[in-house]
């Protein structure tokens, strides 16, 4: 049901100036499931992560050590992480503060992420702090994580637009990115939280970051598909040299603080485009699609991914 229509599709036609390989940072098990109304059982989450690994994804964001009061869907982080920690893949986890870091380190996590904002409005809504107060909160988290030999990713939300503030000046985003880098973040993920970015805007931000000393090798991109621009924006980032792209299996996830935001870029849609461009990912699209169909069944609704729908219904 989920195999490719023929062995030759999509036809690989490489385009000049693109990377030979892209690392997909899979966020479905964390960013996707945390935005579901229903709480998914721990064993189902663990099986989801196992199936994603079996499909060839090498970086799978497993869970979040945020206080259960704020993200009840991921309240089982202590039970879930040991069920998947032996998988031969990278398993980043989100940590909001030092307490979250303590919980993650006690379970042997070797990759963590902090979650900052480029705008004051979203920082207040998501973290109940100003941008600078949030950065100050993250400084000891990042310092302790680095001292423990842990890889740190810095998420930055609202890089391209904010539902309260509108357009976000590029220099404002760059300032927060530089702060995250200076405190020790190994990698930054530029988030189009409400899906309003366009390709020129993406390339302008990336160029400005380079000019301000943030190398492309330290950058990943995280697009939402609210206006149907996620793949176009991803291609723009690839043309600039970005090789890390966030995506969510089956297109799971959104943003609870931005009502207009639709789901994350679907991993299957991303893989289909990358395969067509001759870019290696290591992902088996058939197995990944089967995994998303299975998870959609667990959630009781169809996957929003166009590629999942096309491949899983081709025989009907």
HUBELVEN-V389217 format. One record per backbone hydrogen bond with DSSP energy under -1.0 kcal/mol. NH is the residue of the N-H (numbers start at 1). CO is the residue of the C=O. Records with the same first field share a line. If there is no record, write none. Layout:
BEGIN
NH->CO ; CO
END
This chain:
BEGIN
9->6
13->276
22->280
23->243
25->245
26->59
27->247
31->27
32->27
33->28
34->30
35->32
36->33
45->41
46->42
47->43
48->44
49->45
50->46
51->47
52->48
53->49
54->50
55->51
56->53
57->52
60->90
61->26
62->92
65->94
70->67
71->67
74->71
75->72
77->74
80->76
81->77
83->80
84->81
85->81
87->84
89->87
90->58
93->111
94->63
95->113
101->97
102->98
103->99
104->100
105->101
106->102
108->105
109->104
112->151
113->93
114->153
116->155
118->157
123->119
124->120
125->121
126->122
127->123
129->123
134->130
135->131
136->132
137->133
138->134
139->135
142->138
143->139
144->140
145->141
146->142
147->143
148->144
149->146
150->145
151->110
153->112
154->187
155->114
156->189
157->116
159->191
162->166
166->162
173->169
174->170
175->171
176->172
177->173
178->174
179->175
180->176
181->177
182->178
183->179
184->181
185->180
186->152
187->152
188->218
189->154
190->220
191->156
192->222
193->191
195->192
202->198
203->199
204->200
205->201
206->202
207->203
208->204
209->205
210->206
211->207
212->208
213->210
214->209
218->215
219->216
220->188
221->244
222->190
225->263
228->225
233->229
234->230
235->231
236->232
237->233
238->234
239->235
241->238
242->237
245->23
246->221
247->25
248->265
251->248
252->249
258->255
261->258
265->223
267->248
270->266
271->267
272->268
273->269
274->270
275->271
276->272
277->273
278->275
279->274
280->20
284->55
288->284
289->285
290->286
291->287
292->288
293->289
294->290
295->291
296->292
297->293
298->294
299->295
300->296
301->296
309->305
310->306
311->307
312->308
313->309
316->313
END
